[in-house]
Amino acid sequence: MVVVSTPLDHEWRTASRHRTSDGVVSYQRCRCGAWRIRLAAPGTATVAASAGRDRALR
C-alpha cells in the first residue's frame, strides 16, 4: 500500500489501482475517512474527485 502525505495532514493510501486507456486510475482513502480518485496519465497526476468522510464523491 502506498502512503502519500499532503499539507492538509491527509495520509492517502491507495485502496486499488487500475490501468485504463487514459492512464492509471487510483482510488485512495485517508484515515480520516476522506476518499479521492487520481488519474495518472503519462507525464501527469491529477486528482479527479475527492470526498469527505460524510460526503459522496464529486
ABEGO torsion letter per residue (X at the ends): XBBBBBAAGBBBBBABBBBBAAEBBBBBBBAAGBBBBBBBBBGBBBBABBBBAABBBX
